[in-house]
Amino acid sequence: MNQNIESQTASLDHDVCVILPDDVLAGALRRFGLSDPSQLRISYLPGPGDVVGSFNYWQDRRHDVRVPCIAYSTMFFELVSQLGAQAQIISAVGLPDTTHPQITFAHVKPPVWQSRREFFQTQKIYTTALVSAVADFDPHIVVASSDVPEHAWSALGGSSVLILSQHNSFWPQGQSRFNPKRIRKTLRVWRHGRHLEDAVCISHECQRQLAGISAGRLTAEVAVPQVIQHYPARNSRRARRLLYLGRIEENKGIFLLLEAVAALSEKFDDISLVFAGSGGAEDVLHQRIAGLGNPHIQFLGRLPSQGVHAQIAQSDILVCPTMSSFNEGLAVVGFEAAAHGVPSILSSVVPAAELLGNSCLVFDADNQAELTQKILRFVGDTQSYQDAVAHLSGVRDQIYDRSLSWGSQLARVLARL
């Protein structure tokens, strides 16, 4: 295991995960009246992950082994390093022990609330702290993840160019946005979105929704998840071993999948299902699996990065059965599976089919009967399964094409300034 990790993490020096356009700096320097790249200041407001841990790995010239794909923060550090700019990172988890001549950190603790009233109070305090920390750095450019509240966009983009990193859809893919809750969300994004100048999206669905809300003003760039290590493609002739990776929550469709496989196991006594992940429905999942009394259905809990890939390598099908009550930005696990030559079955609210193409099957979200039929198509029809496997070669080309990475797409956005 240690040798495997070392072979993965030692590759950062040889893995250029961000490809810069030739003219990326010219426009930015001209726009802000700067004469040297070292004068350019960029603030990055990432999601709630451990950006400090990723920074420590990057400082050691290693990829963050805790995540199976290249971390967005790693790509941002690499982008800043190549640009020769100065950067500020807003961290939710504290400050690093080490320093870097181009990168500084500010700690802004995310809000915690117990009631709706507390939510609004804590959001206001949190937003004020975010804006204050960024103002102290006085950046020319702010890159804000979609975890940052929309009402902070006006202040963050007041004297800076504000670029959105869109990691979640505004409403579930394929669902109407015209219900009270989604209309309010759309109006908030539309109202505050005038402060956005551009965006990087993690799926075509996120790009479409953002373009729609902004009446076509924000065209954005779409990134493809980048897997760190090259894995040998599986050579399975038939599909029997199913895998779920992700949050253990009801709205992720875990119980739909459990019941579908339980029904199919009456016809295929060698079909198996493994759940891996963590979440609020762990106890219920344990109980329901125990109630079935099927030794071929297991729950492994949360797995480390190498454990994720080890489990995929033992599987034939990756299933992502997200329900319509959850706003899915992208099913990264589908691309992790693709790295091993493993096809996917996705619900219709998972924005990944456009990139995964014919290597995946899609069923109507919340529809257990249709999910069962899609599984049966792979399990019962060897040719359909082999066709999906064959289509994965094109997907594998993209997940190792660093010019399509989030960092490279952000560089393209910067080149448009």
N, C-alpha and C positions, 0 to 999 in steps of 0.2 A: 504493500500500500504506500509506504513512504517513497519508494522509488517511482511509483506512478505519479504521486503528487509532485515530486521534484521534476519529473520530465515535463509535467504540465506547466509548472510555474517558472521554470528557467527559460521559457521560450519568449518572454516579453521583449528582450533585446532583439530577437530575430523576427518578431511578429509586429509589423507596422499596422496597428489597428485603426489608424486614422490617416486617410489620404487627403492631402491638401490640394485644392485647385491652384493653378499657377498664380492667379490674380487675387487670392483670398485677402491679402493685406492691403492692396492698393486702394480699394474703395473705402475701407474702414479708416485708414490713415487720412485719406483725402477728406472724408466726411467730417471727421473730428478735428481736422487741422493739426494732425500730429506728424512729426518728422521721423519718428523711430518707433518700431514695434514695442519696445520696452515701456513706452508711454501709454500704451493701450491698456485700459483696465476693464476686466470682465467679472461680474458677480454671477455665481451659480447657486441657485436655490434648488437642491435636489429633493427627492422624496425622503421618506422617513428611515431609509436603510442606513447601515453603518458605513457612512462615507469616510470616517476616520480610519476604520479597518482597511478599506480599499486603498486609502492613501498610503498606509504603512506598507502594504504589499507593493504598491507602485514604486515607492521609495526604494524598495529592495529589488526593483526591476522584475517583479513577479506579478502575474495575474492573481486576482482574488480567488482562491480555491474554494471559497464558500458558495460561490455562484457558478452554475454550469456554463452560462454564457458570459461574454466579456461585459463587465459592469459598466454602466453609463458613466459613472464617476471616473473610472480608469481611463475611459476614452476622453473625458473632459480634461483630465490632468495631462494626457498625452497631447491633446490639441493645443493647450496653453503652452506646453513645453516647446512644441514645434513652431508656434507662432512667435515665441519670444515675448509674449505679453505678460501682464500682471493679473493675478486672479484672486478673488475672494470666494471662499466656500462657506455657505451657511450650513452648519452642522446641527442635527437634532440630537446627537449622542455625545457631545463633548468636544474636546480639543485634542489634537495629536501631541505626542511627546516630542516629536522632531519638527524641525522647521525646513522650509524650502525657500530659495531666493525669489521665486516667482509666485508662490502660492501661500496665502494666509487664510486662517479660519476664524469664524465667529460662531459662538454657540448660542442658538435660540431654541429654547425648550418647547416642544410641541404642546398644545393645550390638552388638558384632561378635564372632562366634565361628567357630571352625574345626572343632569337634567337639561331640558331644552333651554331653560333660562340661563343656566351655567354655560351652555354651548355658545350662545351669542356673546356672553360676557368674556369668556376665555378667547373666543375668536378675535374679538376686538383687541384684547391685550396682546395676543400673539401677533396679529397683523402690525400693530404699532411697533412691537419689538423687531419684527422682520424689516420693516421700512427703515427704522432707526439704524439698525446694523448695516444695511446696504448704503444708507446715506453717508455714514461715516467713511465708507470706502470711496464714495463718489465715482461710481463706474460709468464708463461710456456705454456699456452693453450689460443688460441683465438677462440671464437665461433662467427662466422660472419653470419648474415642473408643474404639472397640472394638479399637484397636491397643494399648491399655494392658492389660498382663497381668491376668487375672482375680484372681490372688492379691494384687494391689495394692488391690482394691476395699475390703477390710475396713479397711485403714489410711486410705484416702482418704475413706471414708464414716464414719469413726469419730465425728468431731465435726461433720461437714458433711453436707448433703444431697447425695447422689451421683446424678447423672443420666447415663445412658449414651447416647452417640451411636453407634448400631449401624450400621456401614458394610458389614459382611460377614455372610453367613449362617453359622450354626454348622455346618451340613452342606449339601451340595448340594440344591437344591430338587427335590422329588419322590423323593429317595433316602431309604432307611430310615436312621434314626439308631441302629438296633440292631446295630451291629458294634462290636468292641472299642475302636477308636480314637474313634468318635463317642460311644459310651457314656461313655468317660472325659471327653471334652469336655463332654458334657451334665451329668455329675455335677459337674465343676468349676464350670460356670456356675450350676448349681442351688445348690451349696454356698456359693459366694461371692456369688451374686446376691441373697441376702437383704439385702445392704448397699445395693442399688440401690433408689431410691425411685421413679424413673420413667425414661422413655427417649424418644428420637426415633429413628425407623428410616428408612432410605432406600428400603425396599420393603415391600410387604405380607407377603412371605415372611419377612423379618427380624422383622417384628411378630408373625407367627404363631408362629415358632419361640421367640421370647422369651416370649410369652404361655404357650406350652405348657410350657416349662421352669419357669416361675414359677407354674404351676398357675393362670393367669389373673390373678395379682396385678398384673403389669406389662402394662398395655394399650397404652401408648406412643402416639405420634403418628407418622404417615407423611408424609414430605416428598416433594415432586415436584421433580425437577431444574429449575432455572430458567436458561434461555438468556438471555444478555445482550442480544444484538442481534436485531432483527426482520429476517428474511430473506424475500425473495419466494419463494413456493411454486413448485416446479418444475411444469412443464406437459407432462411427458413422456407420450406416448401409449402407449409400450411399454417393456418392461424388457430391457435388454441389458448395462448397465454395473454390475457388482457391486463393492462396496467392503468391505474389512475394515479396521477401525481398532482398535488396541489393542496389547497386549503380544505380542511375537513369541515365543511359547512353544508347545510341542507340546500342552500341556493346555488351551490356548485354542482348539484345534480347527483350526488353520491348515492342517494337511496334509489333514484331511478335506475342507475347503473347496477346497483346491487340486486334489485328485483329482476331486471332484465337477464342478468347472468344466471340467477337462481332458476329462472324459468327455462333457459336454454340448457342448463346442466342436466335436465331430465332427458334431453335428446342426445347431448354430447357429454358423456360421463368423464371425458378428459379435459374439458374446458376449465380454466382457472382464472382467478381474478385477484390482483394484489392492489391494495390501497396504500399509499404512502403520503404522509403530510401531517399537518397538525391544525387544530382549530376547535371551535366550540362544540362540535357535534361528535367528538371522539368517543365519549361514553356511550352515546346512542348507537354509534356504528359498531362498537364492540359488542353491545347487547344483541343487535340484529344479526350480526355474523354468527354469534354463539347460538342464537335461536334457530338458524338454518341448519346447523350441524354439518356443514359441508367443509371438509378439510382442505378443499382446493380454493377456498376464499379466505384471504388473510388481510390483516391490517398491520403494517410494519411501523407505523408512526413516522416521525420526521427523520429524513435521511440527509447526511452530508452530501456535498457536491459529487464526490466520487461514488458515493452510495447510490445517488440518483442515476448516474450513467451505468453503474454496474447492474442496476435493476432493469433499466431500459434494454441493456444488452441481452437480458434473459427473457425479454418479452417479444410478442408478435404484433400486438396492437396497442396503441396508446389511445385512451378514451378521455375526452374532455366534454362532459355532459352539462355544462353550465346552464342554469335556468334563466328564464326571461326576466326575473327579478333582480339580476345582477348585471352591472355594467362592465362588460369585459373589454379591455383595451386590446389585448392580444394574448393568444395562448402560446407563450414561449416554450412550454413543454412539447408542443408539436414539432418545434424546430430541434429541440434536444433529441427527440425521438428520430427525426429525419437524419440526424448525424449518424445514427446507427443503422439506417436503412429500415426503420420501423414506421409503417403507415399509421394514420390517425383516423379516429372517428370523432367529429366535432358537432356540437349543437349549433343551431342556426344563428345564435347570438354571439358566437366566437369569431372575431374578425381575423381569421388566419387562412381561410380557404383560398383566397386570391393568391397568396404566396405559396401555399402548399399544393395548389392545383389538383391534378388528378391523383395525387398520392393520398388523398383523404376522402372520406365520405361525410356528408352533412345530413343531420336529421333535424326535424322541427323541434325547437326547444320545448321542454316540458312534456314531450310526447313519448311515453315509455314504450308504446307499441312500435313506433317507428324506430326508436333506438334499438329495440330488439331485432327488428328487421335488418338494420344496417350491420349489426354485429353478425347476424346470420349470413349476410351476404359475403363477409370475409371468411367466417368460420366454415360455411357450407359450400362455398364456391372457390376452389383453389385458383382458378384462372383469374377471377376478379381480384383476389389477394395478390397474385403475382404481377398483375398489371399495375396495381398501386405501388408495389415495391419498385417496379421498373421506372416509374415516373419520379422516384425520389432522387435520381441522379442529378436532375436539373436543380432541385431544391438544395441538394448538398453543395452544388457549385456556388449558390448564392450565400449560404451561411458561412462560407469561407472566403467570400469576396469582400475584403476589408474596405473597398471603395463604397460599399453599400451600408457600412456601419453607421450607428447613430452619430458618432463623432465626425465621420466624413460628411454626413448629410448636414450636420450643424455647420461645418466648414463651408459647405455650398451656400447655406443661408447667409453666412458672414460675407461671402464673396459678392452677394447681391446688394450689400449696403451702399 
